[in-house]
Amino acid sequence: MQTFFHGHPFFSVKIILFRTKKLYFRSPFSFYINIMILNKAILPSFICSMAFALTACVGNAPAPETNPQPEQADNTDVSQPQTGTSSEASQIVESQDVYFNSQALDNHRLSTPDNIPTITPANTPSTDNVTQAAVTDPYTTIPAIVQNIFDYANTLYNAGYTDSATAYLERFRVIKPLWEQWESKADSMLNEFGKTRAEKAKAYEPMVFQIQNMNRANSDYGLVAETADSLIALAPGDSLTQWAKAQKGVAYKNTLTKAKKEYAAIKDLADNQAQFAEAEKQALTFQMRYRDFENDLHIQALIDHIRELAQANDAEATKYWESHDPAQALAKADTLLQKEKFNEAKELLMKLRASKLRKEANELYTKLADNFCTKQRKTTSQMFAKAQKQKDAAKKKKLLNEAIAPLDKCLTEYPDNPQKQKVEENKKFLETELGK
């Protein structure tokens, strides 16, 4: 009797080798078989009995699979559950409905594999198992483990250990029932989690809708933040907490946009209309309303700017424009500018800065500065041309100094004129020529 093992110790086929003249028996039972074969009287009945036994074994025992194939999906019709399991089946369906119908939460930025927390939550007991579970990513960890198994099997095979490689992979194959248990456990946990999520979605739905409607109506950040913080304080779960924080961000941006428009209007009162008292009053109110936006708007700096303008403003000029027409004075200043009466135009425009036409006065003042400096640069150019023609070094140096004088006058009279950079470059060039 010889036994041949096919891949796995649980599967074996025993083959009795009969030979015509000489028999090879290696089991203790061989002696009795030998006696029966030699006794021709009982040999026929023995052979018939053995044939019947072998036939029965072959008909009842499954043949071993030397090349296992993946199992096919079970196509059993489950639409008609057996008696006694209908209640369990209905419970399973009900729990699955709880899990898959949590759409109220699905619309609020649920966690995905990209933003699942990788740290142990603060209210979770700190243990090695919990910490490991919190940081293990099944999308990468499990495939890596499986690939390591395949790599090791290939290593055994390439080293000539074919039997060991086969046995090693078969140990991996028999894990399939465990994987089904794991999937069942995961489904059970998901259903439990889904029920909790659905309950939370229903419980916090009114606050969610309230926050959404506030942002749609562009409500102030303070109101939205107060409601969102109240929702977060109730510990609604990580998804709704993240969503509430995001809604605060939306409200902040919406409110900041409105605040910037108000900021510009207040600044315009001071810069362009000379209404310093009113601008400061509105700025203080603005600061109270938008105290959460100081880092973005710098409201205190605006208040300081308005106060500086008010302090530099001519109080007598402000009172003067209460009884005089600033529009008529602005037209007169423009006429003086066209006639190149720069000093008279400048004096009138400086006075107009205390009127409600402060913006128009500033614009005309900028034009005045540009025209004045253009004329000074032209004078400098003419003086430089004369200096270049002068062969006497002393006289040339004198002409170069005279050419610099108009540039200094421009920078002194209008230090913030539009041509300031060009004027400074011209002056530096002339000073270089003087040093030669």
ZANUMI-48411 format. One line per 4 residues: number of its first residue (from 1); for each residue x, z, y of N, C-alpha, C. Coordinates in steps of 0.05 Angstrom, whole numbers, m for minus. Last residue first. Example, Ala and Ser with C-alpha at 12.3 -4.5 7.8 and 13.67 -1.06 7.14 Angstrom:
<lumtis>
2> 257:142:m45:273:143:m21:258:157:1 | 264:156:m114:246:156:m90:264:156:m66
</lumtis>
This chain:
<lumtis>
436> 654:m248:2288:675:m268:2282:697:m269:2303 | 614:m215:2306:637:m203:2293:659:m223:2286 | 574:m248:2325:590:m233:2345:615:m221:2332 | 553:m267:2279:568:m286:2296:585:m271:2316
432> 527:m221:2262:549:m231:2246:566:m250:2262 | 488:m217:2301:508:m196:2300:532:m205:2283 | 458:m262:2287:472:m262:2312:494:m240:2313 | 438:m244:2237:454:m268:2238:471:m268:2264
428> 406:m200:2252:429:m196:2235:448:m220:2235 | 367:m227:2281:384:m208:2295:410:m203:2278 | 341:m257:2241:354:m270:2264:374:m252:2278 | 321:m215:2210:341:m233:2198:356:m248:2220
424> 284:m192:2245:307:m176:2236:329:m194:2224 | 248:m235:2249:262:m225:2273:287:m209:2265 | 229:m238:2198:244:m260:2209:260:m251:2233 | 202:m188:2194:224:m195:2176:241:m217:2187
420> 163:m192:2236:183:m171:2236:207:m178:2218 | 119:m222:2248:144:m236:2245:168:m216:2243 | 75:m189:2257:75:m205:2233:102:m218:2227 | 97:m123:2282:88:m150:2286:91:m167:2261
416> 107:m69:2288:93:m78:2263:83:m107:2266 | 129:m62:2338:145:m56:2314:133:m65:2288 | 128:m88:2394:109:m91:2371:124:m86:2345 | 169:m71:2428:142:m73:2438:121:m73:2415
412> 215:m73:2394:208:m49:2409:178:m49:2417 | 218:m124:2374:216:m102:2355:208:m76:2369 | 222:m153:2422:199:m158:2404:196:m134:2385 | 270:m134:2442:246:m130:2457:221:m133:2440
408> 306:m153:2405:302:m124:2407:276:m118:2422 | 301:m207:2417:293:m198:2390:288:m167:2391 | 322:m210:2469:294:m216:2464:283:m206:2437 | 378:m195:2456:360:m178:2473:331:m184:2469
404> 407:m234:2432:397:m212:2415:376:m196:2430 | 425:m266:2473:406:m277:2453:393:m256:2436 | 461:m233:2498:436:m239:2512:416:m251:2493 | 501:m236:2459:488:m210:2465:462:m214:2480
400> 514:m290:2465:503:m280:2439:489:m253:2443 | 535:m291:2516:511:m306:2511:498:m296:2485 | 582:m260:2508:561:m251:2527:535:m264:2521 | 610:m293:2473:601:m267:2464:579:m256:2482
396> 620:m336:2508:604:m340:2484:593:m313:2473 | 654:m312:2545:627:m322:2554:609:m326:2530 | 697:m302:2511:684:m280:2525:656:m288:2534 | 712:m354:2493:703:m333:2474:688:m311:2487
392> 694:m416:2515:706:m391:2523:695:m369:2506 | 660:m455:2498:686:m453:2486:701:m428:2493 | 592:m461:2485:612:m448:2502:638:m445:2486 | 555:m479:2449:569:m499:2465:592:m487:2482
388> 535:m432:2429:550:m450:2411:566:m471:2426 | 506:m413:2472:530:m399:2463:547:m416:2445 | 463:m447:2474:482:m447:2495:508:m434:2487 | 437:m432:2427:447:m460:2430:468:m461:2452
384> 424:m380:2439:443:m385:2418:455:m413:2420 | 384:m388:2478:409:m374:2485:431:m379:2464 | 345:m412:2446:356:m427:2469:383:m414:2477 | 332:m371:2411:343:m397:2401:356:m413:2423
380> 311:m333:2445:336:m327:2430:348:m353:2420 | 264:m359:2460:284:m353:2480:311:m348:2467 | 239:m358:2411:245:m383:2424:266:m380:2445 | 231:m304:2404:249:m318:2385:257:m345:2397
376> 194:m295:2444:220:m282:2446:240:m296:2427 | 149:m324:2426:162:m332:2451:190:m320:2454 | 138:m295:2380:145:m324:2378:159:m333:2403 | 124:m246:2401:149:m248:2386:158:m277:2382
372> 74:m260:2425:96:m249:2441:123:m253:2427 | 44:m277:2381:50:m296:2403:74:m286:2420 | 41:m229:2352:53:m254:2340:61:m273:2362 | 15:m195:2387:42:m189:2378:56:m213:2367
368> m35:m222:2390:m19:m218:2414:10:m212:2406 | m54:m216:2338:m48:m243:2349:m30:m241:2374 | m60:m161:2338:m41:m174:2319:m34:m202:2329 | m101:m157:2376:m75:m145:2381:m54:m157:2363
364> m143:m181:2350:m132:m194:2373:m105:m183:2381 | m150:m141:2311:m144:m169:2303:m132:m184:2326 | m163:m97:2342:m139:m96:2325:m131:m125:2317 | m212:m114:2363:m189:m108:2381:m163:m108:2366
360> m243:m117:2319:m238:m141:2334:m214:m138:2352 | m243:m61:2306:m234:m81:2287:m226:m107:2301 | m268:m37:2351:m240:m31:2344:m228:m52:2325 | m316:m38:2377:m303:m64:2370:m274:m60:2363
356> m329:11:2394:m341:3:2368:m330:m25:2359 | m266:36:2421:m293:26:2422:m304:19:2395 | m213:45:2421:m230:69:2421:m260:61:2423 | m190:m3:2427:m188:9:2401:m205:34:2399
352> m190:m16:2481:m213:m25:2464:m212:m13:2436 | m141:1:2497:m164:16:2506:m188:9:2489 | m110:m38:2474:m105:m11:2466:m129:7:2474 | m129:m82:2504:m134:m80:2475:m130:m52:2464
348> m108:m71:2555:m137:m73:2551:m144:m70:2521 | m53:m74:2544:m65:m49:2555:m95:m49:2550 | m46:m127:2527:m40:m104:2509:m54:m79:2518 | m59:m156:2572:m76:m159:2548:m71:m135:2529
344> m17:m140:2606:m45:m134:2614:m63:m136:2589 | 26:m161:2576:24:m132:2582:m4:m124:2589 | 18:m217:2572:19:m200:2549:15:m170:2555 | m6:m267:2592:m3:m242:2607:m5:m219:2586
340> m15:m317:2571:11:m303:2565:16:m280:2583 | m64:m337:2574:m48:m342:2597:m20:m328:2595 | m85:m318:2526:m81:m347:2529:m63:m354:2553 | m89:m264:2540:m70:m272:2519:m64:m302:2522
336> m130:m265:2577:m104:m256:2586:m82:m265:2565 | m172:m279:2542:m164:m297:2564:m136:m290:2574 | m175:m234:2511:m168:m260:2498:m159:m280:2519 | m192:m197:2548:m166:m194:2535:m157:m220:2522
332> m244:m216:2558:m223:m216:2579:m195:m214:2568 | m268:m205:2509:m265:m233:2518:m244:m236:2540 | m267:m150:2511:m252:m164:2490:m248:m193:2498 | m301:m138:2553:m273:m131:2556:m256:m146:2535
328> m349:m154:2530:m339:m168:2554:m309:m162:2558 | m352:m117:2489:m351:m145:2483:m340:m161:2506 | m358:m67:2512:m333:m73:2500:m330:m103:2493 | m387:m48:2572:m391:m67:2549:m364:m75:2537
324> m395:22:2586:m384:m5:2592:m387:m22:2567 | m408:73:2572:m422:61:2595:m412:33:2602 | m378:85:2530:m406:92:2528:m422:80:2550 | m326:74:2541:m342:52:2528:m371:60:2524
320> m309:123:2562:m311:100:2580:m329:79:2567 | m304:156:2518:m325:161:2537:m330:137:2555 | m258:132:2498:m283:133:2482:m307:138:2500 | m221:142:2538:m229:114:2532:m255:113:2516
316> m216:197:2534:m228:186:2558:m237:157:2554 | m192:202:2485:m219:212:2488:m232:201:2513 | m156:160:2448:m159:168:2476:m188:176:2481 | m130:180:2385:m149:165:2401:m151:177:2429
312> m101:213:2354:m86:193:2370:m105:178:2389 | m141:241:2328:m122:255:2346:m107:236:2364 | m164:201:2298:m180:215:2319:m162:230:2339 | m123:189:2264:m133:169:2282:m149:182:2305
308> m119:238:2236:m96:228:2252:m105:207:2272 | m169:239:2211:m162:260:2231:m138:251:2248 | m164:197:2176:m184:196:2196:m178:216:2219 | m123:216:2143:m119:191:2158:m139:190:2181
304> m146:260:2119:m123:264:2136:m119:240:2154 | m185:233:2089:m193:252:2110:m170:257:2129 | m152:205:2054:m169:191:2072:m178:209:2095 | m128:247:2025:m111:230:2042:m128:214:2062
300> m173:265:1998:m161:282:2018:m142:266:2036 | m182:223:1962:m201:228:1984:m189:245:2005 | m159:189:1921:m143:203:1941:m160:209:1966 | m181:162:1877:m190:155:1904:m172:167:1926
296> m159:183:1830:m162:154:1833:m167:146:1862 | m159:238:1836:m134:225:1827:m135:194:1831 | m212:250:1851:m190:253:1870:m165:238:1862 | m258:251:1822:m245:225:1826:m221:226:1845
292> m288:296:1821:m274:289:1796:m257:263:1799 | m313:299:1870:m289:316:1866:m274:309:1840 | m353:270:1897:m335:257:1878:m309:273:1874 | m381:304:1931:m395:289:1911:m377:278:1889
288> m341:323:1966:m357:342:1950:m370:327:1927 | m324:275:1990:m305:291:1974:m320:311:1956 | m368:261:2019:m359:243:1997:m340:259:1978 | m368:299:2057:m390:298:2038:m382:282:2014
284> m321:283:2083:m323:310:2071:m345:312:2051 | m335:232:2100:m313:235:2081:m314:263:2068 | m374:241:2138:m381:228:2113:m359:231:2091 | m342:266:2177:m365:280:2165:m373:268:2138
280> m306:226:2190:m296:251:2178:m319:266:2164 | m341:188:2211:m325:181:2188:m315:206:2174 | m360:214:2257:m379:207:2235:m364:201:2209 | m311:218:2285:m327:242:2278:m346:237:2255
276> m295:164:2291:m279:183:2276:m295:208:2267 | m308:107:2299:m328:129:2296:m315:151:2279 | m280:60:2304:m272:83:2320:m292:105:2320 | m286:16:2273:m308:22:2292:m302:47:2309
272> m243:10:2239:m253:m14:2253:m275:m8:2274 | m227:60:2218:m207:40:2224:m218:18:2243 | m276:90:2211:m253:100:2227:m234:78:2236 | m310:57:2183:m320:71:2207:m297:80:2224
268> m278:42:2140:m284:22:2160:m295:35:2186 | m279:87:2109:m254:80:2122:m258:59:2144 | m332:84:2092:m323:107:2108:m298:100:2123 | m330:37:2061:m348:39:2084:m340:61:2103
264> m293:51:2021:m287:29:2040:m304:31:2064 | m323:91:1995:m297:97:2007:m290:76:2028 | m365:62:1974:m370:82:1995:m345:89:2010 | m336:32:1937:m351:18:1958:m357:38:1981
260> m316:71:1904:m297:55:1919:m311:40:1942 | m363:91:1880:m348:108:1899:m328:91:1916 | m378:49:1846:m395:56:1869:m380:72:1889 | m334:53:1810:m340:28:1825:m357:33:1849
256> m341:104:1790:m317:98:1806:m321:72:1822 | m387:99:1760:m388:115:1784:m364:110:1802 | m368:66:1719:m390:58:1735:m391:73:1762 | m327:98:1698:m320:72:1709:m343:63:1728
252> m357:142:1679:m335:146:1699:m329:120:1713 | m390:120:1641:m402:131:1666:m381:134:1687 | m352:107:1603:m368:86:1615:m380:96:1642 | m333:158:1590:m315:139:1601:m330:116:1615
248> m379:179:1567:m369:191:1591:m349:172:1605 | m381:147:1523:m401:144:1543:m393:157:1569 | m338:168:1494:m336:140:1504:m357:135:1526 | m358:218:1482:m335:216:1499:m332:188:1511
244> m400:201:1448:m406:216:1473:m383:215:1492 | m370:179:1405:m388:162:1421:m394:175:1448 | m344:223:1385:m328:201:1396:m346:184:1414 | m390:251:1368:m371:263:1388:m355:242:1401
240> m411:218:1331:m426:221:1355:m409:235:1377 | m368:222:1293:m376:196:1304:m391:200:1330 | m363:277:1279:m341:263:1292:m350:237:1305 | m419:320:1298:m403:304:1279:m383:287:1294
236> m442:351:1336:m459:332:1321:m444:316:1300 | m433:403:1365:m418:394:1341:m435:374:1325 | m454:417:1413:m471:421:1389:m458:413:1363 | m419:398:1450:m419:427:1444:m435:434:1420
232> m435:345:1455:m410:351:1441:m408:381:1433 | m481:352:1486:m483:340:1459:m458:347:1442 | m459:372:1532:m478:388:1518:m481:378:1489 | m428:329:1548:m414:353:1540:m433:372:1525
228> m469:293:1561:m451:287:1539:m436:312:1530 | m492:320:1605:m508:315:1581:m490:310:1557 | m448:319:1640:m460:344:1633:m477:341:1608 | m437:264:1646:m417:282:1633:m429:308:1624
224> m482:247:1673:m477:237:1646:m457:256:1632 | m476:275:1721:m500:279:1705:m495:270:1676 | m426:257:1740:m430:285:1735:m454:290:1717 | m432:201:1748:m415:211:1726:m421:240:1720
220> m498:179:1763:m472:191:1771:m458:202:1746 | m526:121:1729:m527:149:1739:m499:159:1745 | m538:68:1714:m515:74:1731:m517:102:1744 | m577:60:1677:m586:63:1705:m564:69:1724
216> m546:61:1632:m559:35:1639:m569:36:1668 | m532:114:1631:m512:94:1637:m524:67:1644 | m583:136:1619:m568:144:1644:m547:123:1651 | m594:115:1570:m611:107:1593:m597:114:1619
212> m555:141:1539:m555:112:1541:m571:103:1565 | m571:194:1544:m545:186:1554:m544:155:1558 | m621:191:1518:m619:200:1546:m593:191:1558 | m607:176:1466:m623:157:1483:m621:165:1513
208> m581:223:1452:m567:197:1451:m581:177:1469 | m620:261:1455:m598:263:1473:m582:237:1474 | m654:242:1413:m664:244:1440:m641:246:1461 | m619:246:1366:m628:220:1377:m639:222:1405
204> m605:290:1339:m592:286:1365:m600:259:1378 | m636:288:1292:m636:312:1308:m625:307:1336 | m624:239:1269:m652:245:1278:m652:268:1297 | m570:244:1259:m580:222:1276:m608:228:1286
200> m571:287:1223:m559:291:1250:m568:269:1269 | m595:262:1180:m608:286:1192:m597:290:1221 | m558:223:1169:m585:215:1177:m599:238:1190 | m514:255:1153:m512:237:1177:m540:229:1187
196> m535:279:1108:m527:296:1130:m526:279:1156 | m542:234:1076:m565:250:1083:m559:268:1107 | m489:217:1071:m508:200:1085:m533:216:1093 | m466:257:1041:m457:253:1068:m478:238:1084
192> m495:247:993:m497:273:1006:m489:271:1036 | m478:195:983:m506:201:987:m510:227:1001 | m423:205:977:m433:188:998:m462:192:1004 | m423:236:930:m414:248:955:m424:231:979
188> m443:198:894:m457:223:898:m449:236:924 | m403:159:897:m431:153:905:m447:178:910 | m360:189:877:m359:179:905:m387:172:914 | m377:197:825:m372:220:842:m373:212:871
184> m377:144:808:m402:159:807:m400:183:826 | m323:133:813:m342:118:829:m368:133:830 | m303:168:774:m296:172:802:m315:157:820 | m325:146:728:m333:173:736:m326:178:766
180> m298:98:728:m327:98:731:m337:125:739 | m247:117:719:m253:104:745:m283:103:750 | m252:136:667:m247:155:689:m254:143:716 | m258:87:640:m280:106:641:m277:127:663
176> m205:65:652:m229:54:662:m253:73:662 | m160:83:627:m169:98:650:m196:89:660 | m142:50:588:m162:69:580:m171:87:603 | m102:21:613:m127:8:607:m149:29:601
172> m58:55:614:m71:48:640:m99:36:635 | m45:55:561:m53:81:574:m66:76:601 | m30:3:557:m55:11:544:m64:38:554 | 19:3:583:m4:m10:596:m30:m3:583
168> 48:33:544:46:43:571:22:30:586 | 46:0:499:34:26:498:29:38:526 | 77:m43:520:49:m47:511:34:m20:511 | 126:m19:530:111:m31:552:82:m35:545
164> 139:m5:477:135:16:497:120:5:521 | 145:m56:455:125:m37:444:119:m15:465 | 188:m77:485:161:m90:485:140:m71:476 | 239:m67:513:222:m47:501:193:m57:501
160> 271:m102:540:268:m107:512:251:m86:498 | 271:m100:594:293:m86:580:292:m89:550 | 225:m125:607:249:m140:612:273:m127:599 | 189:m83:593:189:m108:579:215:m124:582
156> 202:m43:631:205:m38:602:207:m64:586 | 189:m72:677:216:m62:673:222:m57:644 | 135:m80:670:152:m103:670:181:m95:666 | 119:m26:676:114:m41:651:132:m65:649
152> 133:m18:729:147:m3:708:143:m16:681 | 98:m52:755:127:m56:758:142:m42:736 | 49:m29:742:55:m56:733:85:m62:734 | 55:20:769:51:19:740:58:m8:729
148> 59:3:822:82:17:809:79:17:779 | 8:m16:829:30:m35:829:55:m23:817 | m20:32:829:m25:12:807:m2:m8:806 | 0:55:876:4:68:850:1:48:827
144> m19:19:914:10:23:911:17:36:884 | m74:23:910:m61:m2:902:m31:1:898 | m77:79:929:m84:72:901:m72:45:893 | m58:75:984:m46:93:964:m51:84:935
140> m91:41:1014:m62:34:1010:m50:50:987 | m142:59:1014:m138:30:1017:m109:22:1011 | m140:114:1014:m145:100:989:m140:71:990 | m95:153:1046:m111:129:1051:m116:114:1025
136> m89:221:1058:m87:200:1038:m106:177:1045 | m98:262:1094:m80:241:1102:m77:218:1082 | m134:297:1071:m140:287:1097:m122:264:1105 | m113:311:1023:m137:294:1023:m142:282:1050
132> m70:343:1041:m64:318:1027:m89:299:1027 | m100:385:1063:m82:370:1079:m76:343:1067 | m125:405:1017:m141:394:1039:m124:376:1057 | m81:421:987:m99:401:977:m115:388:999
128> m57:460:1018:m42:436:1012:m61:414:1002 | m99:485:1071:m88:486:1044:m74:460:1038 | m131:514:1119:m106:500:1116:m95:505:1088 | m201:504:1127:m179:521:1117:m154:505:1111
124> m223:472:1187:m220:470:1158:m197:488:1149 | m226:469:1241:m243:489:1228:m242:488:1198 | m193:427:1255:m185:454:1263:m201:475:1248 | m179:378:1203:m195:389:1225:m189:419:1230
120> m115:352:1189:m136:370:1180:m152:381:1203 | m107:283:1207:m99:311:1208:m122:328:1198 | m124:232:1215:m103:236:1195:m92:264:1196 | m191:206:1222:m170:226:1229:m150:229:1207
116> m200:136:1224:m206:161:1209:m184:181:1216 | m192:87:1247:m193:111:1265:m201:136:1251 | m189:49:1208:m169:48:1229:m169:73:1246 | m233:54:1174:m206:60:1163:m184:61:1185
112> m278:83:1224:m270:61:1206:m242:69:1194 | m332:121:1247:m304:119:1240:m300:97:1220 | m382:89:1289:m373:106:1266:m344:102:1260 | m410:75:1339:m381:75:1335:m372:94:1313
108> m467:78:1334:m452:95:1352:m423:98:1345 | m497:53:1296:m495:40:1322:m478:56:1342 | m500:87:1254:m483:64:1251:m479:49:1278 | m539:124:1266:m511:132:1271:m493:108:1270
104> m583:94:1253:m582:107:1279:m554:116:1286 | m577:81:1200:m570:61:1221:m569:73:1249 | m577:102:1148:m567:118:1170:m559:99:1193 | m594:80:1100:m611:77:1123:m602:94:1147
100> m560:93:1059:m558:66:1070:m575:62:1095 | m573:147:1048:m545:139:1055:m546:112:1070 | m627:147:1036:m617:164:1057:m590:155:1067 | m627:113:992:m640:104:1017:m631:121:1040
96> m601:145:956:m587:121:965:m600:111:990 | m639:184:948:m614:192:960:m599:168:970 | m680:152:924:m685:166:949:m659:173:963 | m654:136:877:m662:116:897:m666:128:924
92> m649:187:853:m625:171:859:m631:150:881 | m702:201:846:m685:217:863:m660:202:872 | m718:162:811:m730:162:838:m714:179:857 | m688:177:766:m683:151:779:m694:151:807
88> m712:226:754:m684:225:762:m677:199:776 | m763:208:741:m759:226:764:m731:226:774 | m752:177:696:m764:164:720:m760:182:744 | m737:196:648:m716:193:668:m726:181:693
84> m782:198:617:m766:223:619:m744:221:639 | m777:133:590:m794:156:596:m776:181:596 | m731:88:623:m743:101:600:m758:126:608 | m745:40:674:m731:63:664:m746:76:641
80> m744:m22:687:m763:m5:672:m749:19:660 | m701:m44:711:m726:m43:727:m747:m26:713 | m655:m53:687:m660:m25:694:m686:m22:709 | m632:m92:636:m652:m91:656:m659:m62:662
76> m562:m100:628:m587:m87:619:m607:m85:641 | m514:m123:635:m537:m137:646:m563:m125:637 | m453:m97:653:m477:m91:637:m501:m104:650 | m399:m142:657:m418:m124:670:m443:m121:653
72> m350:m142:606:m369:m155:622:m388:m135:634 | m282:m118:605:m310:m115:597:m328:m129:617 | m225:m159:595:m242:m142:613:m270:m142:604 | m199:m155:528:m208:m170:551:m224:m152:569
68> m142:m140:487:m167:m131:500:m173:m148:525 | m118:m163:436:m115:m172:464:m140:m165:479 | m134:m140:389:m106:m139:395:m100:m148:424 | m184:m102:369:m179:m122:389:m149:m120:397
64> m207:m93:300:m191:m85:323:m185:m108:341 | m276:m100:283:m249:m109:280:m232:m101:304 | m318:m44:266:m310:m66:284:m281:m74:280 | m350:m33:203:m329:m25:222:m322:m49:240
60> m390:m57:170:m397:m35:188:m375:m29:209 | m369:m98:139:m394:m103:153:m400:m81:174 | m324:m76:118:m321:m98:136:m346:m102:152 | m347:m37:84:m330:m29:107:m328:m51:127
56> m375:m69:47:m390:m50:64:m373:m42:88 | m333:m96:24:m353:m111:39:m369:m93:58 | m305:m54:m1:m292:m68:21:m312:m84:38 | m344:m39:m39:m335:m20:m19:m322:m34:5
52> m348:m85:m71:m371:m75:m57:m364:m56:m34 | m296:m88:m91:m306:m110:m74:m330:m100:m58 | m294:m41:m121:m276:m44:m98:m286:m66:m79 | m331:m54:m162:m336:m31:m144:m319:m33:m119
48> m307:m98:m185:m333:m101:m172:m338:m78:m152 | m262:m74:m206:m259:m95:m186:m285:m98:m170 | m285:m40:m244:m269:m29:m221:m267:m49:m199 | m306:m75:m281:m324:m57:m265:m310:m46:m241
44> m260:m100:m300:m281:m116:m286:m298:m98:m269 | m230:m55:m323:m220:m70:m300:m242:m86:m286 | m243:m30:m369:m256:m20:m345:m247:m36:m320 | m214:m59:m407:m243:m54:m411:m256:m45:m385
40> m162:m63:m396:m178:m86:m390:m208:m81:m393 | m120:m22:m369:m142:m20:m387:m162:m42:m381 | m88:m36:m326:m78:m41:m354:m100:m38:m374 | m121:m19:m285:m114:m47:m288:m104:m54:m316
36> m121:36:m293:m146:21:m295:m141:m8:m298 | m68:50:m286:m80:55:m312:m105:38:m315 | m62:37:m231:m46:23:m251:m58:26:m279 | m95:74:m207:m102:45:m205:m87:29:m226
32> m66:120:m218:m92:116:m230:m101:87:m228 | m19:110:m187:m18:115:m216:m45:109:m230 | m33:108:m134:m25:83:m148:m24:87:m178 | m43:152:m104:m66:141:m119:m58:117:m136
28> 1:161:m74:m3:178:m98:m25:167:m116 | 28:95:m55:12:120:m50:9:135:m75 | 53:48:m66:69:69:m54:53:95:m48 | 58:m3:m112:41:19:m102:59:41:m91
24> 61:m67:m130:76:m48:m114:56:m28:m102 | 61:m98:m193:46:m86:m171:64:m67:m156 | 70:m160:m225:82:m135:m217:68:m124:m192 | 37:m203:m236:52:m191:m257:63:m164:m249
20> 6:m213:m188:m3:m219:m215:11:m203:m236 | m5:m165:m137:10:m187:m148:4:m190:m178 | m35:m142:m80:m37:m145:m109:m20:m169:m117 | m32:m100:m29:m20:m124:m39:m21:m124:m70
16> m77:m78:15:m66:m73:m12:m56:m99:m23 | m76:m59:81:m77:m83:63:m63:m75:37 | m106:m31:134:m92:m25:109:m97:m49:89 | m98:m29:202:m109:m45:180:m93:m40:155
12> m114:8:259:m96:1:236:m112:m14:216 | m116:43:319:m125:19:305:m105:12:283 | m92:84:343:m119:88:334:m130:64:317 | m42:69:360:m43:85:336:m71:89:326
8> m37:0:379:m46:27:386:m49:43:361 | m11:m49:359:m11:m41:388:m18:m12:393 | m28:m45:299:m31:m66:319:m34:m53:346 | 8:m29:242:m4:m19:266:m4:m41:287
4> m4:m34:173:6:m48:196:m8:m38:221 | 16:m4:112:m2:m1:136:11:m15:159 | 13:m19:43:28:m20:68:8:m19:91 | 17:0:m24:0:0:0:18:0:25
</lumtis>
